[in-house]
Amino acid sequence: MIRAALHIALLAALAAPAAAASDGRTAIDTFNAWCFKAGQTLAEARTNMKADGAPFTLIFWDDSLEPRPEDAPRGVERRCEVAFDGDHTAAAIEALRLQMATPPVFGTPIPLPDTHAVTTGTSLIEGRELLRGRVAVVHVGLRNAPDAPVTFMAVDRLYDGLGLPEGS
């Protein structure tokens, strides 16, 4: 009986990291599949991303389609962020860089607009010049470390013309 209990405990201990890695992969893949797509309402994004019951939390708005939250940061027209348990920053950055290099390529790097700044836990933050005078900022980092680390991936699209470097 004790041997069976130890065996079950061992299997559970081995399964937990695998489940966390799988949840992280799901969150990363979902972010890359849906967060760069314009034209979604919050309800559509939640449905597309299967956010109800997902292993991540979703923050989303697009005020070209719906009112933005009162606490929305200055200059941000659309935000999509997923946050998920564990430190998956290296995998998130690798997947994000691959996604941004996949056609259609997600902009060219520019200096970080003054609407954004490096925060505690930031692993990657980049401004990106998009087509038609638009700018986006991608951000990957870690919150609540080291006690209960949560990885986040975010992309913010700024209002038209905001954040462009001089001469663009």
N, C-alpha and C positions, 0 to 999 in steps of 0.2 A: 504494500500500500504506500509506504513512504517512497519507495523507488518510483512508483507510478506518479506520485505527486511531484517528485523532483524532475522527472522526465517532462511532465506537463509544464512546470515552471521554466525549465530550460527552453522548451519549444516556444513558449510565450516570449521569453527574453530575446530569443533569436528572431522572432517574427516582428517584434516592435520596431527595430531599426529598418527592416525591409518595408514595413508598412509606412513608416515616416518618409523613407526615400521615395516610395511609390506616390504618396500624397504630394510630396514636393514636385515630383515629375509631372503629376496631373496639373498642379497649379501653374507651373512654368509653361507647359504645353498649352493650357487654356489661355493664359495671358497672351502668348505669342499668336495664337489662332484668332483671338477676338479683340484684344485691346487696341490694335492698330486700325480697326475698321470704323470709319466714320458712319454717321447716319443711323445710329442705334439710340433708342430711348433707354431709360433705365430698365424698364420691364423687358424690352427685347434683349438687352445685354444679359440680364439675369437668366432669361430663358436660353439664349445662345450658349452661355457659359455654364449652364446647369448649376447655377450658384446656390440654389436651395439644397442644403444637405451636402454641399461640396466640402472638400478638405481645405478650403481657403475662405477668407472673407473678401468681399468685393466692395470697393468704393467706386462709384461711377456717376458721372453726369455729363451732359452735353447741352449747354445752355443755348445752342442754336436750335434745339428741339424742345427743351423743357426748361423751366426756371432752375437756376443754379442754387445750391445751398447757401444760406446766409453766411456761413463761415468759410466759403470758398476762398482760396488764396487770390490775391490781386493778379490780374492779367491772365488767369487760366480760364479758357473757354470750355475745354473738355478735359476730364480726367478719367483715367481707368487705372485702378490699382488692385492688385491681389496681394494678400498677406497670408502666410502659412507658417505653421510650426516648424521649428528647427533652423539650423544654419545651412542654407542651401545657396548662399551667395555666389560661390564659384560656379556652380551648375547654372544658376540663373543668368549670370553674366555671359557665360559661354553660349547658352541658348539664345539670349537676347542679341548678342553680336551676330550669330548666324542668321537669325530672323531679319535683322536690319540689313544684312548683306544680300538677302534673297530678293529677287525681282518681285515687285518693284522695290528697288533699294530705298530704304528709309532715310532720305536726306543725307546731307553732308555735315560733318562736325563743324560747329561754330563755337565761339566763346560762350560760356554759360551766361544766359541773360540775367539781368539784375532782379528778375522775378523769383529766382531760385538761388539756393546756396547749399553748400555741403553741410550736412547735419551729422550729429553723433551717430555713428554706425553706417555712414555712407560708404559703399564699396565702389560704386560707379555713379556718376552723374554727368550727363552730356547734353549740350544744346545741339539741335539738329535743324538746319535750314531745309524746309520742305519746298514743294512747288508753290507757285502763285503767292509768294510773299508771306508764307506761313512759317512758324517756328514751333518745334516741339522740344520737350525736355524729357529724357529718359533717366530713371533713377532706380538703383538697386541698393538695398541696404539691409541692416539688421536692427531690430528694436528689441528691447528687454534683455539684452545680453548682459551677463552670461547666464543669468538664472533661468529664464524661460525665453530663449531666443525665438524671434519671429522674423522670417525673411519677408521683405516686401519688394515688389516690382511695380513701377508706376510709369505711365506716360501721360504728360500734360501737353495739350495743344494750346498755344497762346492765341490771343486775339490777333486779328489780321494786322500785320506790320509791326507788332510788338516783338522786341527781342532781336531784331535783325541787326547784324553788325553794320557799322558805318560803311557806306559805299555799296551796300547790297541792293 
